[in-house]
Amino acid sequence: MSLYAVNKVCYRVVREPEFRRALTEAPEEALRAARPALSEEELAALLAGDVGRLSRMGANNFLLHQLGRFRLLGLDLPTYAERIRAAYR
């Protein structure tokens, strides 16, 4: 597993409006096309909006936060915060 790929996806969310749009319209397709490639575990966690799991795996929390900020993958800021806190309880 390469958490760099997860961090890169989150970075691209901020920098690439086209990628953000693709994540809204066809999230699995956009994530499968992302490079570097995501592992199946990373892909499943992203599609589920499971930022707590990704954080515990070592993904960067600041970058994961961007998913909630842009309301992607079923997240918003309150949901993002709740899932991160729950992962560390």
Secondary structure, DSSP 8 states (H G I E B T S, - for coil): --HHHHHHHHHHHHH-HHHHHHHHH-HHHHHHH-SS---HHHHHHHHTT-HHHHHHHT--HHHHHHHHHTT-TT--HHHHHHHHHHHT-
